[in-house]
Amino acid sequence: MKKITLIVLLISTIIGGMAACSNPKEIKEKQYYAEGLYLYQKYCQNCHMDNGKGLGELIPPLATSDYLKNNTTELACMIKHGKKGKIVVNGKEYDGIMPGYTSLSTIEIAEIITFITNTWGNHHPAYTINQVEEDLKKCP
C-alpha cells in the first residue's frame, strides 16, 4: 500500500509541476488520469493485471482493446454494475462475470475510464462526469 501511495504522490507532484505550463483542460485530464491509476490498482488490477493484458482465457485485455474503442459508452455501466455474458475483445470471445462497484462515484468512474482508455496503447479523450452520468442513465 505504501508503494501505491508513493506512486500517486509522485504522479501528483509531477502533475502539479506541469500545471504551470498547462491549460485547465490538460490539468483536469492529468488529474483524472492520476486518480484513475490509483482506482485501477485498487479495483481492476487483480483481474486485468498491471499491464492491462487480462488473464489468459478468463479475463479480457484492456491493452490495445478494440472493445474499449468501440463500446466506450458501455464502460460506466460495466464498472458500476458489472458484466455477465459473452463479449468479443480483439477478435477473441470471453464469457465470464465482471463484478460491479456500486459504491464508486461518477467522478471515480470517469477517472477509471480516463485511465484505461489512455494506457497500454489506447488513446481517447478524458471522460467527464457528465458523460458518465449520461451513460449510467442508459444502463440495462
RAJO-V201746 format. One record per residue. RES is the residue in one letter. OMEGA is omega in radians with two decimals (999 if undefined). Layout:
BEGIN
RES/OMEGA
RES/OMEGA
END
This chain:
BEGIN
M/3.12
K/3.14
K/3.13
I/3.14
T/3.12
L/3.12
I/3.13
V/3.11
L/3.12
L/3.13
I/3.12
S/3.11
T/3.12
I/3.14
I/3.12
G/3.11
G/3.13
M/-3.07
A/-3.14
A/-3.09
C/-3.04
S/3.04
N/-3.07
P/3.13
K/3.12
E/3.12
I/-3.14
K/3.12
E/3.14
K/3.09
Q/3.12
Y/-3.12
Y/-3.12
A/3.10
E/3.11
G/3.07
L/3.13
Y/-3.12
L/3.08
Y/3.13
Q/-3.09
K/-2.98
Y/-2.93
C/-2.98
Q/-3.12
N/-3.13
C/-3.05
H/3.06
M/-3.11
D/3.12
N/3.10
G/-3.07
K/3.11
G/-3.07
L/3.06
G/-3.11
E/-3.01
L/-3.02
I/-3.10
P/3.10
P/2.97
L/-3.14
A/-3.11
T/-3.05
S/3.05
D/3.13
Y/3.11
L/-3.11
K/-3.03
N/-3.05
N/-3.06
T/-3.09
T/3.09
E/-3.00
L/-3.14
A/3.12
C/-3.14
M/-3.13
I/-3.08
K/-2.99
H/-3.13
G/-3.10
K/3.05
K/3.05
G/-3.02
K/2.95
I/3.10
V/3.13
V/-3.13
N/3.08
G/-3.11
K/-3.11
E/3.07
Y/3.14
D/-3.08
G/-3.14
I/3.03
M/3.12
P/3.05
G/3.12
Y/-3.06
T/-3.13
S/-3.13
L/3.10
S/3.13
T/3.13
I/3.12
E/3.09
I/3.10
A/3.14
E/3.10
I/-3.14
I/3.11
T/3.14
F/-3.03
I/3.14
T/3.10
N/-3.13
T/3.05
W/3.11
G/3.07
N/-3.12
H/3.14
H/3.04
P/3.07
A/3.14
Y/-3.06
T/3.06
I/3.13
N/3.10
Q/3.12
V/-3.14
E/3.12
E/-3.13
D/-3.14
L/3.08
K/-3.06
K/-3.12
C/3.12
P/999
END
